[in-house]
Amino acid sequence: MKKIGLLSDTHGMLDRRVFEHFDKCDEVWHAGDIGSLTVLNQLRAFRPLRAVWGNIDGYDIRTLLPEHNKFVCEGVKTWITHIGGYPPKYDPRVKPAIFKDTPRLFITGHSHILKVKYDKTLNLLHINPGAAGKYGFHAVQTLVRFEIDGGNIQQLEVIELQPNNAIVTY
């Protein structure tokens, strides 16, 4: 079993509460727009990190991370990319590959909109963790935590980091 902490769109700002919420996680996954080497290095020092670069990331980050990260975790074929759309409106750049080599878990960022959606046609779970940073149009910083165990994606939690330091979990 792996406990995963998922975030995206930090845009160079890593809230200290991320470390508190991901303290019991085995790995951290970042769906792009990291924003700085400092944030990347802080996450790497904290837990094993699987990440991709996003559209705001510079050459320094793009040379260290892939645009697409495809792997298997606990028997679940996973694909992380920054811009990928969502079911059934996949981005044209990834749509052919999703239908050709379908992952069970498809993770994206970019929109700053937290979304968890199941694609019945492809038997695929899509997760966009929203935005963990403070820059963008989103009103609330969000994170996602979940487990992968024996091929099952379970115990998914949405975490809102409220501006007044109150923390709401679902």
N, C-alpha and C positions, 0 to 999 in steps of 0.2 A: 504494500500500500504506500502511496505517495500523497502527501499533503502539499497542495500547490497554492501559492500566493500569486495572483494575477493582477497586473496593472498596465496602464498605457498612458501615453501623453503626459509625461512628467514635465516636459518642456524646460528642463534645467533646474527644476525645483523638486526636492524629495522631502516630503513632510515626515517628520520624525515618527509620527504615529504609524507609518507604514511598517516600521520595524516592530512595533508593539503588536500589530495585527498579524504579522507574518512570522512571529517568534516561533510558533510551533510548526511552521511549514518546512518541508524537506527541500523544496526548490522554489525559486521565484521566476516567473515568466513575465517578460515585458514586451508588449505589442507595438513598440516603436514610438518615435518622437521622444527619445530620451532627453535630448537637449544639451547634454554636456558630458565630458569624460568624468567629471567629478561624480555625477549621479551614477553613471555606469560602474565606476570603480567602487562606490559605496555599496551598490547592490551585489557586485561580485564578491566583495569582502564579507558580506552578510550571509549569503547562501549561494549554492550552485545556481547559476543564472542561465536561462535560455531566453534569447532576445533577438529582435530584428531591428533594423534601422527604419526610421520613418522619414517622411518628406521634409521635415525641418532639420534633420540631422546632417551635420557636415561631413566632410571627407574623413575627419579624424575618427568618427564613429562608424562610418560606412566601410572603412578599411578593416574594422574589427568584427563587424557583425554582418550576417547575410540579410538579404531583402526578404527571403522566405526561409523559414526554419521548419523542416519536415522531419519528424522523428516518431518513434513508438515509445510510449510511456505506459508501463504496466499493461501491455497488450492493447492499448488504444492508439490507433494511428492518428497523429496530430499534425496540424499545419498552423503555424503562426505567421502572419504577415500584417503589415500595417494597413494597407488599403486593399480591402477585399470585398466590400459590400456585405450583404446579409441575405439570408434566404427570403424570397427567391431572386432577389435583385443583386446577384453577384457582380462584382466589377468585371468588365470585359477582359481585363488583363489576367484574371484568374479563372474565369468561368470555364473555359475548355478543360483546364487541368483538374478542376473540381469534379467535372463529370467523367473524366477519363480515369483518374486515380483518386477516388473519393476518400477523404479522411473521415473518421468518426467524430473528431473534434476540430472545429475550424475557429481560430481565434484571430480577431482583427482589432484595430484601434481606429484612429483618425477622426471619427465623427464626434468624439467627446460625449456620445450618447450611450449610456449603459443599456445593453440589450442582450438578452438571452433568448434564443429562438431555436426551435427544433424544426429541421427540414425533413418532413415525412417522406418526400420523394427520394432523398439520398440517404436517409437514416443517419443524419449528421446533426450534431449539436453545435450551434454557433454561439460564441460568447464574445461580446465587446465589453470590456470592463469600464468603459467611460473614460474619464480623465482623472488622473491622480494629482496632476499639477494645478497650479492656480491660474494659469494663463489660458484664455479661451472664453467662449460664451457660456460654458456650463456654470450652474449656480452652486453645485455641490461636488466636491472631490469624491470619487468612488473607487473602490477596490473590490476584488472578488476573491473568495477562498473556496476551494473545493478539494475533493479527494478522488483519486483514481485507484481502484482496488479490483484486481482480477478482471479487468476489462470493463468495470462499471465506473461511470462518472457519477459521483454522489456527494451529498452533504454540501451542496453549493450555497454559499452565503454571499450576500451583497452587503458591503460596508460603506456607509456614508460618513465622510469626515466633515462634520459641520463646522462652519466658521467660528462658532463660539466654543469650540473644543468638545462639545457634546458629541458622542459617537452613537450612531444608530446602526444596528445590524438587523438583517432580515433572515 
